């Protein structure tokens, strides 16, 4: 193959891409001309290189890999074809991000990580768009924009603001469970290769007979989840190398040390769901592993770095609405809101035809002639009818899909309205278990120190409100926090 020749974007060769065409004048100057197409094209494109940044999850690393089914019995739970045979492999695209920071921010800050996987299946793309903690801050989607604004920069100072952060959370105390994870060791993972992933929401698996079962997805790294020993260590890494996690993932794959995660599901039968209560669809809650043990599905191996970050990772578009037959949504309000918000964000960032971009393009045949035209379309279906129920294309058919037996029912006498789930003691039960049964003494000390450290510089009434919120989890937490606040005050 001959060496490439520099050209304009439409193929015309150029003499020298490093020199503009000018009319020389005295003093070493020169006049550029509108006839210098190369210069105009170069400058015009430079002004348009950047696309809108993701409003959340902007800073990320990613890689390609494969998913292999390891449990033949999973086919009894779902009719999804990519899971129908042990040993079957599916290409995946993986992206792990921080949430609040911009693209240039540090990898190692305390933050919830986005954990996204796109499966390129024979029935279309399937996305698991989760986080590295098993629960989420809020359960009402109306609070989602405010949540993320409170974690970002203050509108006046343009700085991260702890007062803004904690003011939001003390007034949405259902977030306390996620805060327990965030300010524990899990909030500072030391490597992308050793981070857990959770689908967070409840989904349905549909078997070949149409029977639904509720499920939650879990990714566990083969190495186990590991974290920085202290907040100070993470801060030093952030100062020394803002791209520490990104570099670690890239270099490991380049060395042939491919990271591996096992995918598991928790399964709940519909009969149990009838009596399970609101935690069935409440993403501030987990399911007991004792009652609903993890069932292995397969393993994901990342084995290829992107050839071009912008083309393959920045342009990647993930959405929980990308489901395949055999996996279905549930009446989780946050899930339903995300099923709109995520593809809508991609249309804004990447254009209405983002699904035609290489990292999003399905391997499954696509025939959607009612979704056409728009900016940057690469396939537009020729003269095929762009309206439904045409008799002009008799060869086009629909595919029979396993009928889903919808288990959920609208509650009797339900009224459309502002149906807020009030915060009550149930919202503090699982955080209490985390404190009493999971955190050891060292972890408890770290947690208290991390929260109190983040409160530095906040108003005293707000600090008192934070202490009061965590005291509802366990009085010991509040006592420790008050003692730590007083101790820190004596050293000022």
BAZA-91762 format. One line per 5 residues: number of its first residue (from 0); their letters; for each residue x, y, z of C-alpha. Coordinates in nm, 2 decimals. Example, Ala and Ser with C-alpha at 12.3 -4.5 7.8 and 13.67 -1.06 7.14 Angstrom:
// residues 2
0) as) 1.23/-0.45/0.78 ~ 1.37/-0.11/0.71 $
***
This chain:
// residues 492
0) xxxxx) 0.00/0.00/0.00 ~ 0.14/0.34/-0.10 ~ 0.19/0.61/0.15 ~ -0.11/0.85/0.19 ~ -0.09/1.19/0.03 $
5) xxxxx) -0.21/1.51/0.21 ~ -0.54/1.64/0.06 ~ -0.83/1.87/0.13 ~ -1.13/1.70/0.29 ~ -1.28/1.63/-0.05 $
10) xxxxx) -0.97/1.46/-0.18 ~ -0.78/1.73/-0.38 ~ -0.41/1.71/-0.32 ~ -0.23/1.99/-0.14 ~ 0.13/2.10/-0.19 $
15) xxxxx) 0.22/2.17/0.18 ~ -0.03/2.15/0.46 ~ 0.20/2.36/0.69 ~ 0.22/2.68/0.48 ~ -0.05/2.93/0.38 $
20) xxxxx) -0.07/3.10/0.04 ~ 0.02/3.47/0.07 ~ 0.10/3.78/-0.13 ~ 0.44/3.90/0.01 ~ 0.47/4.26/0.12 $
25) xxxxx) 0.77/4.45/0.26 ~ 0.89/4.39/0.62 ~ 0.84/4.01/0.59 ~ 0.46/4.03/0.60 ~ 0.20/3.89/0.36 $
30) xxxxx) -0.16/3.91/0.26 ~ -0.37/3.59/0.27 ~ -0.64/3.54/0.02 ~ -0.99/3.39/0.00 ~ -0.85/3.16/-0.26 $
35) xxxxx) -0.64/2.97/-0.01 ~ -0.90/2.69/0.04 ~ -0.66/2.49/0.25 ~ -0.62/2.77/0.50 ~ -0.99/2.85/0.52 $
40) xxxxx) -1.09/2.49/0.55 ~ -0.83/2.43/0.83 ~ -0.93/2.74/1.03 ~ -1.31/2.68/0.99 ~ -1.28/2.32/1.10 $
45) xxxxx) -1.07/2.41/1.40 ~ -1.34/2.63/1.53 ~ -1.58/2.34/1.51 ~ -1.37/2.05/1.64 ~ -1.54/2.05/1.98 $
50) xxxxx) -1.89/1.91/2.03 ~ -2.10/1.98/2.34 ~ -1.96/1.81/2.64 ~ -2.17/1.56/2.83 ~ -2.36/1.74/3.10 $
55) xxxxx) -2.26/1.46/3.34 ~ -2.01/1.18/3.30 ~ -1.79/1.39/3.08 ~ -1.45/1.26/3.19 ~ -1.41/0.90/3.09 $
60) xxxxx) -1.19/0.61/2.97 ~ -1.30/0.33/2.74 ~ -1.21/0.02/2.56 ~ -1.34/-0.26/2.34 ~ -1.38/-0.62/2.44 $
65) xxxxx) -1.60/-0.93/2.44 ~ -1.86/-1.08/2.65 ~ -1.88/-1.46/2.68 ~ -2.17/-1.66/2.83 ~ -2.05/-1.90/3.10 $
70) xxxxx) -2.38/-2.02/3.25 ~ -2.59/-2.24/3.01 ~ -2.89/-2.21/3.25 ~ -2.92/-1.84/3.19 ~ -3.11/-1.92/2.87 $
75) xxxxx) -3.39/-2.06/3.09 ~ -3.44/-1.71/3.24 ~ -3.43/-1.49/2.92 ~ -3.49/-1.54/2.55 ~ -3.23/-1.28/2.46 $
80) xxxxx) -3.03/-1.45/2.18 ~ -2.69/-1.33/2.29 ~ -2.73/-1.52/2.61 ~ -2.88/-1.84/2.46 ~ -2.56/-2.06/2.46 $
85) xxxxx) -2.27/-2.11/2.69 ~ -1.95/-2.00/2.52 ~ -2.13/-1.75/2.29 ~ -1.93/-1.43/2.25 ~ -2.05/-1.08/2.19 $
90) xxxxx) -1.85/-0.77/2.11 ~ -1.88/-0.49/2.37 ~ -1.78/-0.13/2.41 ~ -1.70/-0.02/2.77 ~ -1.69/0.33/2.92 $
95) xxxxx) -1.62/0.43/3.28 ~ -1.65/0.79/3.39 ~ -1.66/1.02/3.68 ~ -1.99/1.21/3.72 ~ -1.95/1.57/3.82 $
100) xxxxx) -1.62/1.67/3.66 ~ -1.55/1.82/3.32 ~ -1.34/1.65/3.05 ~ -1.02/1.78/3.19 ~ -1.08/1.70/3.55 $
105) xxxxx) -0.90/1.45/3.76 ~ -0.98/1.08/3.75 ~ -0.92/1.00/4.12 ~ -1.17/1.24/4.28 ~ -1.44/1.12/4.52 $
110) xxxxx) -1.73/1.07/4.29 ~ -1.98/0.81/4.17 ~ -1.85/0.64/3.86 ~ -2.06/0.57/3.55 ~ -2.02/0.21/3.44 $
115) xxxxx) -2.15/0.16/3.08 ~ -2.14/-0.14/2.85 ~ -2.28/-0.17/2.50 ~ -2.34/-0.52/2.37 ~ -2.35/-0.55/1.99 $
120) xxxxx) -2.60/-0.84/1.97 ~ -2.77/-1.00/1.67 ~ -3.10/-0.85/1.78 ~ -2.96/-0.49/1.81 ~ -2.76/-0.30/2.07 $
125) xxxxx) -2.82/-0.37/2.43 ~ -2.68/-0.12/2.69 ~ -2.62/-0.15/3.06 ~ -2.58/0.20/3.18 ~ -2.51/0.19/3.55 $
130) xxxxx) -2.28/0.31/3.82 ~ -2.00/0.17/4.04 ~ -2.23/0.18/4.35 ~ -2.54/-0.03/4.38 ~ -2.78/0.25/4.47 $
135) xxxxx) -2.86/0.61/4.36 ~ -2.92/0.94/4.54 ~ -3.28/1.01/4.44 ~ -3.58/0.82/4.32 ~ -3.79/1.10/4.16 $
140) xxxxx) -3.66/1.21/3.82 ~ -3.76/1.57/3.88 ~ -3.47/1.59/4.12 ~ -3.21/1.45/3.88 ~ -3.11/1.78/3.72 $
145) xxxxx) -3.09/1.95/4.06 ~ -2.88/1.67/4.20 ~ -2.62/1.71/3.93 ~ -2.62/2.08/3.95 ~ -2.55/2.06/4.33 $
150) xxxxx) -2.25/1.84/4.26 ~ -2.10/2.08/4.00 ~ -1.98/2.44/4.01 ~ -2.14/2.73/4.20 ~ -2.31/2.96/3.95 $
155) xxxxx) -2.14/3.27/4.10 ~ -1.79/3.15/4.20 ~ -1.76/2.88/3.93 ~ -1.60/2.65/4.20 ~ -1.71/2.32/4.34 $
160) xxxxx) -1.91/2.41/4.65 ~ -1.96/2.19/4.96 ~ -2.24/2.41/5.09 ~ -2.44/2.36/4.78 ~ -2.37/1.98/4.78 $
165) xxxxx) -2.48/1.92/5.14 ~ -2.77/2.17/5.12 ~ -2.92/1.95/4.85 ~ -2.87/1.62/5.03 ~ -3.00/1.72/5.37 $
170) xxxxx) -3.32/1.82/5.20 ~ -3.33/1.49/5.00 ~ -3.23/1.25/5.28 ~ -3.33/0.94/5.07 ~ -2.97/1.00/4.93 $
175) xxxxx) -2.81/0.89/5.26 ~ -2.76/0.53/5.14 ~ -2.56/0.64/4.84 ~ -2.37/0.90/5.05 ~ -2.26/0.61/5.28 $
180) xxxxx) -2.11/0.44/4.98 ~ -1.96/0.75/4.83 ~ -1.79/0.87/5.15 ~ -1.67/0.52/5.23 ~ -1.38/0.35/5.06 $
185) xxxxx) -1.59/0.27/4.75 ~ -1.59/0.64/4.66 ~ -1.22/0.64/4.58 ~ -1.15/0.34/4.35 ~ -0.78/0.30/4.27 $
190) xxxxx) -0.82/0.15/3.92 ~ -1.08/0.12/3.66 ~ -0.97/-0.24/3.62 ~ -1.08/-0.31/3.98 ~ -1.41/-0.13/4.00 $
195) xxxxx) -1.75/-0.29/4.05 ~ -2.04/-0.21/3.83 ~ -2.42/-0.22/3.89 ~ -2.72/-0.18/3.66 ~ -2.88/-0.01/3.97 $
200) xxxxx) -3.23/-0.03/3.83 ~ -3.46/-0.33/3.84 ~ -3.52/-0.48/3.50 ~ -3.73/-0.78/3.37 ~ -3.59/-1.09/3.21 $
205) xxxxx) -3.85/-1.26/2.98 ~ -3.82/-1.63/2.90 ~ -3.93/-1.80/2.58 ~ -4.28/-1.86/2.72 ~ -4.32/-1.49/2.81 $
210) xxxxx) -4.29/-1.53/3.18 ~ -4.12/-1.23/3.34 ~ -3.88/-1.23/3.63 ~ -3.73/-0.92/3.79 ~ -3.36/-0.88/3.80 $
215) xxxxx) -3.06/-0.66/3.90 ~ -2.73/-0.67/3.72 ~ -2.39/-0.68/3.89 ~ -2.04/-0.66/3.74 ~ -1.76/-0.79/3.96 $
220) xxxxx) -1.39/-0.76/3.87 ~ -1.20/-1.08/3.89 ~ -0.94/-0.91/4.10 ~ -1.19/-0.78/4.35 ~ -1.28/-0.41/4.41 $
225) xxxxx) -0.99/-0.21/4.55 ~ -0.97/0.15/4.67 ~ -0.71/0.41/4.76 ~ -0.59/0.37/5.12 ~ -0.68/0.73/5.20 $
230) xxxxx) -0.83/1.05/5.06 ~ -0.48/1.20/5.08 ~ -0.34/0.94/4.85 ~ -0.61/0.99/4.59 ~ -0.55/1.37/4.61 $
235) xxxxx) -0.18/1.32/4.55 ~ -0.26/1.11/4.24 ~ -0.50/1.37/4.11 ~ -0.23/1.64/4.15 ~ 0.05/1.43/3.99 $
240) xxxxx) -0.15/1.28/3.70 ~ -0.51/1.39/3.64 ~ -0.55/1.10/3.39 ~ -0.42/0.83/3.63 ~ -0.71/0.59/3.58 $
245) xxxxx) -0.72/0.65/3.20 ~ -0.35/0.58/3.17 ~ -0.37/0.27/3.39 ~ -0.64/0.11/3.18 ~ -0.47/0.19/2.85 $
250) xxxxx) -0.13/0.07/2.96 ~ -0.27/-0.26/3.11 ~ -0.45/-0.35/2.78 ~ -0.14/-0.25/2.58 ~ 0.06/-0.49/2.79 $
255) xxxxx) -0.18/-0.77/2.73 ~ -0.31/-0.76/3.09 ~ -0.68/-0.77/3.00 ~ -0.92/-0.67/3.28 ~ -1.21/-0.92/3.33 $
260) xxxxx) -1.54/-0.88/3.50 ~ -1.80/-1.14/3.58 ~ -2.16/-1.05/3.51 ~ -2.42/-1.17/3.76 ~ -2.79/-1.13/3.81 $
265) xxxxx) -3.02/-1.13/4.11 ~ -3.36/-1.29/4.02 ~ -3.69/-1.23/4.19 ~ -4.00/-1.43/4.09 ~ -4.32/-1.24/4.03 $
270) xxxxx) -4.49/-1.41/4.32 ~ -4.23/-1.27/4.56 ~ -4.25/-0.93/4.40 ~ -4.62/-0.91/4.50 ~ -4.52/-0.88/4.87 $
275) xxxxx) -4.17/-0.72/4.84 ~ -4.28/-0.37/4.89 ~ -4.15/-0.04/4.74 ~ -3.79/-0.15/4.73 ~ -3.88/-0.35/4.42 $
280) xxxxx) -3.84/-0.04/4.20 ~ -3.67/0.21/4.44 ~ -3.31/0.27/4.33 ~ -3.21/0.40/4.67 ~ -3.25/0.04/4.79 $
285) xxxxx) -3.06/-0.29/4.73 ~ -3.19/-0.65/4.73 ~ -3.06/-0.89/4.99 ~ -2.80/-1.12/4.85 ~ -2.91/-1.38/5.10 $
290) xxxxx) -3.26/-1.39/4.97 ~ -3.16/-1.32/4.61 ~ -2.82/-1.47/4.55 ~ -2.60/-1.38/4.26 ~ -2.63/-1.60/3.96 $
295) xxxxx) -2.34/-1.60/3.71 ~ -2.42/-1.50/3.36 ~ -2.08/-1.46/3.18 ~ -1.76/-1.27/3.18 ~ -1.65/-0.94/3.01 $
300) xxxxx) -1.29/-0.91/2.89 ~ -1.15/-0.57/2.77 ~ -0.88/-0.65/2.51 ~ -0.85/-0.36/2.27 ~ -0.77/0.01/2.32 $
305) xxxxx) -0.95/0.25/2.09 ~ -0.77/0.35/1.77 ~ -0.91/0.71/1.81 ~ -1.06/0.83/2.14 ~ -1.29/1.09/1.99 $
310) xxxxx) -1.43/0.87/1.72 ~ -1.48/0.56/1.94 ~ -1.53/0.68/2.30 ~ -1.64/1.04/2.29 ~ -1.89/0.96/2.02 $
315) xxxxx) -2.02/0.65/2.20 ~ -2.38/0.69/2.29 ~ -2.52/0.48/2.57 ~ -2.89/0.46/2.69 ~ -3.09/0.24/2.92 $
320) xxxxx) -3.36/0.25/2.64 ~ -3.14/0.02/2.43 ~ -3.30/-0.31/2.52 ~ -3.33/-0.63/2.33 ~ -3.61/-0.90/2.32 $
325) xxxxx) -3.59/-1.09/2.65 ~ -3.49/-0.79/2.86 ~ -3.75/-0.53/2.95 ~ -3.81/-0.21/3.14 ~ -4.00/-0.18/3.47 $
330) xxxxx) -4.21/0.10/3.62 ~ -3.91/0.26/3.79 ~ -3.97/0.63/3.74 ~ -3.59/0.71/3.73 ~ -3.54/0.44/3.47 $
335) xxxxx) -3.82/0.57/3.25 ~ -3.69/0.92/3.27 ~ -3.34/0.81/3.18 ~ -3.48/0.62/2.88 ~ -3.58/0.96/2.74 $
340) xxxxx) -3.30/1.18/2.88 ~ -3.01/0.98/2.76 ~ -3.09/0.94/2.39 ~ -3.21/1.30/2.39 ~ -2.87/1.41/2.52 $
345) xxxxx) -2.70/1.21/2.24 ~ -2.92/1.38/1.98 ~ -2.80/1.72/2.12 ~ -2.44/1.62/2.14 ~ -2.39/1.41/1.83 $
350) xxxxx) -2.69/1.49/1.61 ~ -3.01/1.30/1.53 ~ -2.83/1.03/1.34 ~ -2.59/0.94/1.62 ~ -2.68/0.57/1.59 $
355) xxxxx) -2.51/0.56/1.25 ~ -2.17/0.66/1.40 ~ -1.92/0.37/1.42 ~ -1.92/0.31/1.79 ~ -2.30/0.30/1.80 $
360) xxxxx) -2.37/0.12/1.47 ~ -2.54/-0.21/1.53 ~ -2.42/-0.53/1.38 ~ -2.78/-0.63/1.35 ~ -2.96/-0.53/1.02 $
365) xxxxx) -3.13/-0.20/1.06 ~ -3.44/-0.10/0.86 ~ -3.60/0.21/1.01 ~ -3.72/0.42/0.71 ~ -3.94/0.64/0.93 $
370) xxxxx) -3.62/0.77/1.10 ~ -3.43/0.94/0.82 ~ -3.28/1.27/0.69 ~ -3.13/1.50/0.94 ~ -2.76/1.61/0.98 $
375) xxxxx) -2.49/1.36/0.88 ~ -2.70/1.07/0.76 ~ -2.51/0.79/0.59 ~ -2.80/0.56/0.51 ~ -3.13/0.70/0.39 $
380) xxxxx) -3.32/0.41/0.24 ~ -3.34/0.54/-0.11 ~ -3.70/0.58/-0.23 ~ -3.85/0.35/0.02 ~ -4.17/0.49/0.17 $
385) xxxxx) -4.11/0.71/0.48 ~ -4.46/0.65/0.62 ~ -4.63/0.35/0.78 ~ -4.85/0.08/0.63 ~ -4.74/0.13/0.27 $
390) xxxxx) -4.83/-0.13/0.01 ~ -4.55/-0.02/-0.21 ~ -4.29/-0.24/-0.04 ~ -4.46/-0.58/-0.01 ~ -4.13/-0.76/0.08 $
395) xxxxx) -4.09/-0.57/0.41 ~ -4.22/-0.76/0.72 ~ -4.22/-0.74/1.09 ~ -4.06/-1.00/1.32 ~ -4.25/-1.19/1.58 $
400) xxxxx) -4.11/-1.12/1.93 ~ -4.19/-1.32/2.24 ~ -4.50/-1.18/2.40 ~ -4.42/-1.02/2.73 ~ -4.65/-1.10/3.01 $
405) xxxxx) -4.67/-0.77/3.19 ~ -4.68/-0.85/3.56 ~ -4.73/-0.49/3.70 ~ -5.08/-0.35/3.73 ~ -5.20/0.00/3.79 $
410) xxxxx) -5.31/0.03/4.15 ~ -5.68/0.03/4.21 ~ -5.83/0.38/4.21 ~ -5.49/0.53/4.12 ~ -5.50/0.91/4.05 $
415) xxxxx) -5.25/1.10/3.84 ~ -5.09/1.36/4.05 ~ -4.78/1.45/4.26 ~ -4.73/1.11/4.42 ~ -4.41/1.16/4.63 $
420) xxxxx) -4.28/0.87/4.83 ~ -4.21/1.03/5.17 ~ -3.88/0.97/5.34 ~ -3.93/0.75/5.65 ~ -3.74/0.50/5.86 $
425) xxxxx) -3.73/0.25/5.58 ~ -3.48/0.48/5.40 ~ -3.24/0.45/5.69 ~ -3.26/0.07/5.74 ~ -3.01/-0.03/5.47 $
430) xxxxx) -2.76/0.25/5.55 ~ -2.79/0.14/5.91 ~ -2.70/-0.22/5.81 ~ -2.41/-0.09/5.61 ~ -2.27/0.09/5.91 $
435) xxxxx) -2.33/-0.19/6.16 ~ -2.27/-0.50/5.96 ~ -2.03/-0.41/5.68 ~ -1.81/-0.12/5.79 ~ -1.54/-0.23/6.03 $
440) xxxxx) -1.38/0.01/6.28 ~ -1.13/0.14/6.03 ~ -1.39/0.20/5.76 ~ -1.61/0.38/6.01 ~ -1.33/0.61/6.11 $
445) xxxxx) -1.25/0.68/5.74 ~ -1.62/0.75/5.67 ~ -1.66/1.00/5.95 ~ -1.34/1.17/5.86 ~ -1.43/1.19/5.49 $
450) xxxxx) -1.77/1.35/5.56 ~ -1.64/1.59/5.82 ~ -1.35/1.69/5.60 ~ -1.59/1.77/5.31 ~ -1.79/2.00/5.55 $
455) xxxxx) -1.50/2.23/5.61 ~ -1.60/2.59/5.54 ~ -1.97/2.52/5.54 ~ -2.21/2.71/5.77 ~ -2.26/2.57/6.12 $
460) xxxxx) -2.63/2.52/6.07 ~ -2.57/2.31/5.76 ~ -2.31/2.10/5.95 ~ -2.56/2.04/6.22 ~ -2.82/1.93/5.96 $
465) xxxxx) -2.57/1.68/5.81 ~ -2.49/1.54/6.15 ~ -2.87/1.51/6.22 ~ -2.93/1.33/5.90 ~ -2.66/1.07/5.96 $
470) xxxxx) -2.77/1.04/6.32 ~ -3.10/0.89/6.19 ~ -2.89/0.61/6.04 ~ -2.72/0.55/6.37 ~ -2.67/0.77/6.67 $
475) xxxxx) -2.31/0.66/6.69 ~ -2.24/0.83/6.35 ~ -2.37/1.16/6.47 ~ -2.17/1.14/6.80 ~ -1.85/1.06/6.61 $
480) xxxxx) -1.91/1.34/6.36 ~ -1.97/1.60/6.63 ~ -1.65/1.49/6.81 ~ -1.45/1.51/6.49 ~ -1.59/1.85/6.40 $
485) xxxxx) -1.49/1.98/6.75 ~ -1.14/1.81/6.72 ~ -1.08/1.97/6.38 ~ -1.19/2.31/6.51 ~ -0.93/2.30/6.79 $
490) xx) -0.66/2.27/6.53 ~ -0.76/2.57/6.33 $
***
